[in-house]
Amino acid sequence: MDRAHSDRLPPNVVLTMQVKCWGGGIGFPGAEVTGASECLNGSLVYVPALLAMAIVGVLMAERKHPAAPYILWAALIFAISVAFRSLDLALCDAYQFQDRKIGTHFV
């Protein structure tokens, strides 16, 4: 991502976009690390939003707010969608429909 675009994003999003995974490691790789790639197929950027939804939902539940179950269900559904998005690249070749690779796009 170039500097012009990263200036418009919240810092937590920019930070999570820089985290990489490699041979048993996760973090901000130095020059000596080879083969680093995006963690969770690029879905790591959604983790701050997911955590925020879960924390807000739990806090609302503690206060017996009537909207708490809706926020917690939304967080669960969001977590499931992030999981399928993370698996999609690995599963893309596994599922085909009419000779087209569909991965988990159908979910």
Secondary structure, DSSP 4 states (H G I P E B T S, - for coil): --HHHHTTS-HHHHHHHH-EEETTEEE---TT--S-EEGGGGGGGGHHHHHHHHHHHHHHHHTT-TTHHHHHHHHHHHHHHHHHHHHHHHHTTT-EETTEE-TTTT-
